[in-house]
Amino acid sequence: MSTDKIAIRMEIDVMLRDVSDDFLIDVARAALLLDLSVSSLAQRRSNGLPPPYVQLTPGKGGKVQYRMGAIRGLCKAHEYTNTAESSQEKLLGRRAVSAFISDPGEYGFWV
């Protein structure tokens, strides 16, 4: 991961550390928090996969946002204690989220 991306993640962590679960974030920040591309997140929305999103302006091209609680919940759902658990998830067709652990470490959410 590039130094710029780490710096951006740390900056976002400071901004979002104490926000409520109802706080809305834009697609770019949600993608960064989940370590996905914006297009991958759009594809997940299209396929009905988590995280759930909020679209306050209806129709194609309406602004999409995500609740912090949904992002945190998705990450919490993909926490494992061993590789067997992770392998079982992959067998079931679920994709593990690799970033944004809810327990703050040295870099807040970015452990």
C-alpha positions in Angstrom: 0.0 0.0 0.0 1.3 3.4 -0.9 2.4 5.9 1.7 -0.3 8.4 0.4 -3.1 5.9 0.8 -2.0 5.1 4.4 -1.9 8.9 5.2 -5.4 9.3 3.8 -6.7 6.4 5.8 -5.2 7.8 9.0 -6.7 11.2 8.3 -10.1 9.7 7.7 -9.7 7.6 10.9 -9.2 10.8 12.9 -12.3 12.4 11.3 -14.6 9.3 11.8 -13.4 7.8 15.0 -16.1 9.3 17.3 -18.9 9.7 14.8 -22.2 8.0 15.5 -23.4 4.9 13.6 -26.0 7.1 11.8 -23.3 9.4 10.3 -23.4 9.3 6.5 -20.2 9.0 4.4 -19.7 9.3 0.7 -18.9 6.4 -1.6 -15.2 7.3 -2.0 -14.6 7.2 1.8 -16.7 4.0 2.2 -14.6 2.3 -0.5 -11.4 3.4 1.1 -12.6 2.2 4.5 -13.5 -1.2 3.1 -10.4 -1.4 0.9 -12.5 -1.7 -2.2 -12.6 0.4 -5.4 -15.5 2.7 -6.0 -16.6 0.5 -8.9 -16.4 -2.7 -6.8 -18.7 -1.0 -4.2 -21.1 0.0 -7.1 -21.1 -3.6 -8.3 -21.9 -4.8 -4.7 -24.9 -2.4 -4.6 -26.0 -3.6 -8.0 -25.9 -7.2 -6.9 -27.7 -6.5 -3.6 -24.6 -7.2 -1.4 -23.7 -5.5 1.8 -23.2 -2.9 3.0 -26.7 -1.3 2.7 -26.7 2.2 1.3 -28.7 5.4 1.5 -29.9 7.2 -1.6 -31.7 10.4 -0.6 -32.2 11.5 -4.2 -34.1 8.8 -6.1 -33.3 7.6 -9.6 -30.2 6.8 -11.5 -27.4 9.2 -10.7 -28.7 10.0 -7.2 -26.1 10.5 -4.5 -25.3 7.3 -2.6 -24.0 7.4 0.9 -23.3 4.8 3.6 -24.0 4.8 7.4 -20.9 4.3 9.5 -22.8 1.6 11.4 -23.3 -0.4 8.2 -19.6 -0.1 7.4 -18.6 -1.1 11.0 -21.1 -3.9 11.0 -19.8 -5.4 7.8 -16.3 -5.4 9.1 -17.4 -6.9 12.4 -19.2 -9.7 10.5 -15.9 -10.5 8.8 -13.7 -10.8 11.9 -12.1 -14.2 12.4 -10.2 -16.0 15.1 -8.6 -18.5 12.8 -8.1 -19.4 9.1 -10.6 -22.2 9.2 -13.4 -19.6 9.9 -12.2 -17.5 7.0 -12.0 -20.5 4.7 -15.6 -21.5 5.6 -16.8 -18.0 4.6 -15.0 -18.3 1.2 -16.7 -21.7 0.6 -20.0 -20.0 1.2 -19.2 -17.4 -1.4 -18.6 -14.5 0.9 -15.7 -12.1 0.5 -13.8 -11.1 3.6 -13.2 -7.4 4.2 -9.5 -6.8 4.7 -9.5 -3.4 6.4 -11.2 -1.1 8.9 -11.1 -3.1 12.1 -13.4 -1.5 14.7 -11.0 -2.0 17.6 -8.7 1.1 17.4 -5.0 0.2 17.4 -1.9 2.3 16.8 -3.6 3.9 13.7 -7.1 3.9 15.0 -9.3 1.8 12.7 -6.3 0.8 10.6 -4.5 -2.1 12.1 
